[in-house]
Amino acid sequence: MTPRTPFLLTISIMLAYHLTAYKAIVSVNTISSQIYYLVPILLRTTTSRTMFVSGPFSLGKLSITCGVISSCWLIFTYVLFITPTEAPITADNTNYATILLPS
């Protein structure tokens, strides 16, 4: 039994009984990974456009277009994962990801 096992068991039991907590944790994980995808794509298409040295595989002129499209898509889905999924909004179905995310 590793030291992490009691922690993981506690989290699993908590998530099994509280669907709202589960939704918040999944939303935060998704939003965080999207931010980590967005940063290099956005930097590549804006500031390091001239400094970046292309590798053996390159999209050429399409790389900027693909970077802009993927950045817009990541920002759009970021907004979707912050908004509540049901209406009317109550304490049980609200999305607490905005509270858990660092500001």
Secondary structure, DSSP 8 states (H G I E B T S, - for coil): --THHHHHHHHHHHHHH-HHHHHHHHHHHHHHHHHHHHHHHHHHHTTTTTT----SS--TTHHHHHHHHHHHHHHHHHHHHHS-SSSS--TTTS-THHHHS--
